[in-house]
Amino acid sequence: MIARLTKRLVREGEWAAEVQVRLIEDVDKQQGWAPYLSLEDAYKLDDVREALRDGDIELASRLAENVYRLTPVATVP
């Protein structure tokens, strides 16, 4: 089993967060589900999403590497 770090982007409303997670790959490739997240990382993504949804930016920023506020840009016709 090989694990590699990667980042996942979680977006909720006007907020987005970069969350570092570990993708797990089976070396023998017998499992059809690879790569996959650990249960802990899946819950971490859910916790960040819920914190953003609730407006708890402090909690989201503790769980994620970066938290961003998205600003729409008006286009000129």
C-alpha positions as CSV (number, residue, x, y, z in Angstrom):
1,M,0.0,0.0,0.0
2,I,1.3,3.4,-1.0
3,A,0.1,6.7,0.4
4,R,0.7,10.1,-1.2
5,L,-0.2,13.5,0.0
6,T,-2.5,15.7,-2.2
7,K,-4.8,18.6,-1.7
8,R,-8.6,18.7,-2.2
9,L,-10.6,21.8,-2.7
10,V,-13.8,22.1,-0.6
11,R,-16.3,24.8,-1.7
12,E,-19.3,25.9,0.2
13,G,-21.1,29.1,-0.8
14,E,-18.7,32.0,-0.9
15,W,-15.9,30.0,0.8
16,A,-13.3,27.5,-0.4
17,A,-10.7,25.6,1.5
18,E,-7.6,23.6,0.5
19,V,-7.4,20.5,2.6
20,Q,-4.4,18.2,2.6
21,V,-5.4,14.5,2.5
22,R,-3.6,11.2,1.9
23,L,-4.5,9.2,-1.2
24,I,-4.0,5.5,-0.6
25,E,-3.1,3.2,-3.6
26,D,-2.8,-0.6,-3.5
27,V,0.4,-1.8,-4.9
28,D,-1.0,-5.1,-6.3
29,K,-3.9,-3.2,-8.0
30,Q,-6.4,-6.0,-7.0
31,Q,-8.7,-3.6,-5.4
32,G,-10.8,-1.6,-7.9
33,W,-11.3,1.3,-5.5
34,A,-7.8,2.7,-5.6
35,P,-6.8,5.5,-5.0
36,Y,-9.0,6.2,-2.0
37,L,-9.1,8.3,1.1
38,S,-8.8,7.0,4.6
39,L,-11.9,7.3,6.7
40,E,-10.2,10.0,8.9
41,D,-9.5,12.1,5.8
42,A,-13.0,11.7,4.5
43,Y,-14.4,12.9,7.8
44,K,-11.9,15.8,7.8
45,L,-13.3,16.9,4.4
46,D,-16.8,16.7,5.8
47,D,-15.9,18.7,8.9
48,V,-14.3,21.5,6.8
49,R,-17.4,21.6,4.5
50,E,-19.7,21.8,7.5
51,A,-17.6,24.5,9.2
52,L,-17.7,26.6,6.0
53,R,-21.5,26.1,5.7
54,D,-22.0,27.2,9.3
55,G,-19.7,30.2,8.8
56,D,-17.2,28.9,11.3
57,I,-14.1,30.1,9.4
58,E,-11.9,29.7,12.5
59,L,-12.5,26.0,12.7
60,A,-12.2,25.6,8.9
61,S,-8.8,27.3,9.0
62,R,-7.6,25.0,11.7
63,L,-8.6,21.9,9.7
64,A,-7.5,23.2,6.2
65,E,-4.3,24.6,4.9
66,N,-5.9,27.7,3.3
67,V,-9.3,29.2,3.4
68,Y,-10.5,31.6,0.7
69,R,-13.4,33.9,0.3
70,L,-14.6,33.8,-3.3
71,T,-15.5,37.1,-4.9
72,P,-17.6,37.2,-8.1
73,V,-16.1,39.2,-10.9
74,A,-18.6,41.1,-13.1
75,T,-18.0,40.9,-16.8
76,V,-18.5,43.7,-19.2
77,P,-20.7,42.8,-22.2
